[in-house]
Structures are given as C-alpha cells and as structure tokens.
C-alpha cells in the first residue's frame, strides 16, 4: 500500500461523516423552522386546516339544531 492509497482510505470516511453531519444539520434546521412557524403564526389565511380552527360553539349549535329538528 503506497502513501496515496493510505491517504484515500482515511479521507473517504471523513467525507462521509461530513455529508451525514450536513444532512443532520439540514434536518434539524427544517424541524426548527416548522416549530418556529407554528408558534409564530397568529392567523391562518391558507385554509389548509392545520391551525385548529375548530369552532366548538358552532358545532354545538348545529348539534342542537339537528336535535330540535328531529324532535
């Protein structure tokens, strides 16, 4: 084994570790951004339904209307 082969063998795991660390950092940044956005949003105008925009008073009124209509 010559000097170049020994250097290449030691270099490959270092590059692999660097790629894994970059991917892990990107994943942590993505999750942190999602958490930040979920706490920061005041109103939801997108209409996607993830903002717990359930109006329990309205649901209760509808249930009472159905009960009174069936009685």
Contact map, one row per residue, 1 for C-alpha under 8 A:
11101100000000000000000000000000000000000000000000000000000000000000000
11111100000000000000000000000000000000000000000000000000000000000000000
11111110000000000000000000000000000000000000000000000000000000000000000
01111111000000000000000000000000000000000000000000000000000000000000000
11111111100000000000000000000000000000000000000000000000000000000000000
11111111110000000000000000000000000000000000000000000000000000000000000
00111111111000000000000000000000000000000000000000000000000000000000000
00011111111100000000000000000000000000000000000000000000000000000000000
00001111111110000000000000000000000000000000000000000000000000000000000
00000111111111000000000000000000000000000000000000000000000000000000000
00000011111111100000000000000000000000000000000000000000000000000000000
00000001111111110000000000000000000000000000000000000000000000000000000
00000000111111111000000000000000000000000000000000000000000000000000000
00000000011111111100000000000000000000000000000000000000000000000000000
00000000001111111110000000000000000000000000000000000000000000000000000
00000000000111111111000000000000000000000000000000000000000000000000000
00000000000011111111100000000000000000000000000000000000000000000000000
00000000000001111111110000000000000000000000000000000000000000000000000
00000000000000111111111000000000000000000000000000000000000000000000000
00000000000000011111111100000000000000000000000000000000000000000000000
00000000000000001111111110000000000000000000000000000000000000000000000
00000000000000000111111111000000000000000000000000000000000000000000000
00000000000000000011111111100000000000000000000000000000000000000000000
00000000000000000001111111110000000000000000000000000000000000000000000
00000000000000000000111111111000000000000000000000000000000000000000000
00000000000000000000011111111100000000000000000000000000000000000000000
00000000000000000000001111111110000000000000000000000000000000000000000
00000000000000000000000111111111000000000000000000000000000000000000000
00000000000000000000000011111111100000000000000000000000000000000000000
00000000000000000000000001111111110000000000000000000000000000000000000
00000000000000000000000000111111111000000000000000000000000000000000000
00000000000000000000000000011111111100000000000000000000000000000000000
00000000000000000000000000001111111110000000000000000000000000000000000
00000000000000000000000000000111111111000000000000000000000000000000000
00000000000000000000000000000011111111100000000000000000000000000000000
00000000000000000000000000000001111111110000000000000000000000000000000
00000000000000000000000000000000111111111000000000000000000000000000000
00000000000000000000000000000000011111111000000000000000000000000000000
00000000000000000000000000000000001111111000000000000000000000000000000
00000000000000000000000000000000000111111100000000000000000000000000000
00000000000000000000000000000000000011111111000000000000000000000000000
00000000000000000000000000000000000000011111000000000000000000000000000
00000000000000000000000000000000000000001111100000000000000000000000000
00000000000000000000000000000000000000001111111000100000000000000000000
00000000000000000000000000000000000000000011111000000000000000000000000
00000000000000000000000000000000000000000001111100000000000000000000000
00000000000000000000000000000000000000000001111110000000000000000000000
00000000000000000000000000000000000000000000011111100000000000000000000
00000000000000000000000000000000000000000000001111111000000000000000000
00000000000000000000000000000000000000000000000111111000000000000000000
00000000000000000000000000000000000000000001000111111000000000000000000
00000000000000000000000000000000000000000000000011111100000000000000000
00000000000000000000000000000000000000000000000011111110000000000000000
00000000000000000000000000000000000000000000000000011111000000000000000
00000000000000000000000000000000000000000000000000001111111000000000000
00000000000000000000000000000000000000000000000000000111111100000000000
00000000000000000000000000000000000000000000000000000011111110000000000
00000000000000000000000000000000000000000000000000000011111111000000000
00000000000000000000000000000000000000000000000000000011111111100000000
00000000000000000000000000000000000000000000000000000001111111110000000
00000000000000000000000000000000000000000000000000000000111111111000000
00000000000000000000000000000000000000000000000000000000011111111100000
00000000000000000000000000000000000000000000000000000000001111111110000
00000000000000000000000000000000000000000000000000000000000111111111000
00000000000000000000000000000000000000000000000000000000000011111111100
00000000000000000000000000000000000000000000000000000000000001111111110
00000000000000000000000000000000000000000000000000000000000000111111111
00000000000000000000000000000000000000000000000000000000000000011111111
00000000000000000000000000000000000000000000000000000000000000001111111
00000000000000000000000000000000000000000000000000000000000000000111111
00000000000000000000000000000000000000000000000000000000000000000011111
